[in-house]
Amino acid sequence: MTQMEREFGWDDEIVNEGGTGFTILPPGDYNFTVAKFERGRFAGSEKMPACNQAKMEIIVHSPEHGDVTLTHNLLLHSKTEGFLSNFFAGVGLKRKGEPLKMNWPATLGRKGRLKIEIRNYTYKGEPRSANEIKTFYAQDEVQQPGTQPTGQQSYQAPQQQQQQQTQYNQPQTQYNPPAQQQNAPFPGQQQTGNWNPGQF
């Protein structure tokens, strides 16, 4: 059983050294569920100015390897508008050719289909690998097997949907799925589908 996330006190005892139970999925297409959304800020780089950043937790469902949680960061900037459209189309909230006012809490609990690849990188001289999300498949173009039809939301009762709307201005929103969350290697707590080093 995975221990719930919590804030540490200054004198708390720590045990987990990271890297245990870390699963790298083979490249390919998988079903997914959006588990968590958190507002953040991208500090900026040589290629990308500072901007808002949506930190998403995506549960990837693998029949062979179980559920694996990936972190997928989305930058809110005109340079990355295509990535934003791709995500919202993948959860069935944006239709091709139509504008969309982004509603992040509405993405929680939604299902879809995505493509995963493996990213190899070096951390402190040590070679490492992690999964990253390459693309989301637009639900209004192709309805993948096992995914939810466009316009419907999984695990969402009407009262829950209304509750999410009232939480829209809160700094963090979370959906608690029944799936077990996988740990990731040091230094992060989950696998990341972030921007590649040097990309922005």
Salt bridges, closest charged atoms under 4 A:
GLU5 OE1 - LYS36 NZ 3.83
ASP12 OD2 - ARG6 NH1 3.02
ASP29 OD1 - LYS115 NZ 3.39
GLU57 OE2 - LYS36 NZ 3.87
ASP67 OD1 - HIS61 ND1 2.82
GLU126 OE1 - ARG128 NH2 3.46
GLU132 OE1 - ARG119 NE 3.45
GLU141 OE2 - LYS96 NZ 3.78
